[in-house]
Amino acid sequence: MKKVSESGLILRAAVLVLSVVLSVGVLGCAKRPVQSGDVDQSKTVADLDIRGTITFTVNNESGTEAESMAPKGVVNAFMREYPNAKVIYEEASRSSYPTRISAGDIGDVFWCDSNDTSNYHNNHNALMPLDSYIKPMNIDMGNVYSGAIDAGKIDGRLYMVPRKIGISVLVYNCDMIEAAGIDFDNTIAYEWEDFKTICRQLTVEENGLILQCGASMKIGWSPIWQMFMRGYGGKWIDNIAHKVSITDSFEVMQGLQEMINGVMEGWLYPEDVMGNISGSVKDKFQKIPDGDSNVSKACFKTFNNMTWLTRYGKNYDSLNIKWDFCPFPAFPTHNVSTDATGYVVYNRTANPDTAAAFALFFLTEAGQYAYHSQTGSSVPLLKQYAEDTFWYGPGTEWQDKNYKVFVTYTECTQPCFVSTQAPLEIADVFSDANMKTTIGNVLSGRIDLESAFNSLQTKANEKWLTIMS
């Protein structure tokens, strides 16, 4: 038998002790109780236990100091407001969240979008509801855009506190409008028929090829196709009856037909669906570049979130094109897709009151100002800031743009992600990938519009029946 040295025995013992300590730590995390998020509604903020240390996990996608300035500003403002609380700021890729949730070491408060919120609540049972804290925290919900709040709700309860609001608008080529001699008002939402007229006037066709088109839209993306489906008064999701109605609704199909007609006529370039199209429709658009690079060939383009500002601004500026924002056109039933990203509370936090107070701090005047005044270029979700300019992008070359468009028609907002309106299984049926394939098949002539969407409707309703049984 091989003799083990004294130093070897000591090393083995140390490894064993370390393993036990780590195991106990992991088990300790896993065994922390799930917090209900329920608070006695007679309590006030003074009655809550807002003290101790929490960790704030942020997804800094760009990795830049500029992106971290806004959330760090809120951390500092919160600790000034609640001096007995300490918030540890950390950055981690959103791709690590599922693993960290399973391990129990995700931050007490962490970043999410609407789809992530639905996923972590339904599939991971990881989130604490926060609506019970609203009254004790004295949050003025009448001052918050409802579209942003709706983006964070599941089954009527608030799980994600939004940090900002994103409203679907359009960015457009001012030079193209002026060259066509069009008297254009970028402060109003043109009625859909008038918008089509403008787009047709801007479209240039030669020998069967579109050389310039009126609009380029991401029609396979849920914020866009849902506006079409809702645009004529149709309701395609019924959460009470647990049913999807697309081909069963004349109004919903009318909206979809409008979208398809725009592409077939040539004034609407199907920006994100081109890879799914073949045949004559694809051929006639061959002179229009795809993606962001078509700003000189398409007048109006999809714009949903001010985080896109730098990318689009630099793209237009590099081509010396004058540009600005305008509202998305108004269908007969005016609806504007909206979304929000924000923060959720891990339901195994050891400091639920502190974590909830920090997340909900984003709905306060102090929290919103701290977030949006750092670098600007995101839209405050409090109505009181609609006329202020501090969030326009201080110090940038684009301070003169029509930023008011992002707080116009907020009363017409509708959720843009299916996961906030129906179970995840239903949302999966209408994923971006499935919608691009379906719309691409219709535009390529491989299947007619009604048959294509009847298939999606049938699949969704069969799944919903399974869920309910």
Helices and strands as residue ranges (DSSP letters): H 6-30, G 45-47, E 52-58, H 65-81, E 85-91, G 94-96, H 97-103, E 109-112, H 114-122, G 131-133, G 141-143, H 146-150, E 153-154, E 157-158, E 161-162, E 166-167, E 169-173, H 174-179, H 192-202, E 204-206, E 209-217, H 222-230, E 237-238, E 243-244, H 250-265, E 268-270, G 274-276, H 280-284, G 291-294, E 298-303, G 306-308, H 309-318, E 323-327, E 336-339, E 342-345, H 352-360, G 361-363, H 365-372, G 383-385, G 403-407, G 410-412, E 413-415, G 418-420, H 424-429, H 432-443, H 449-468
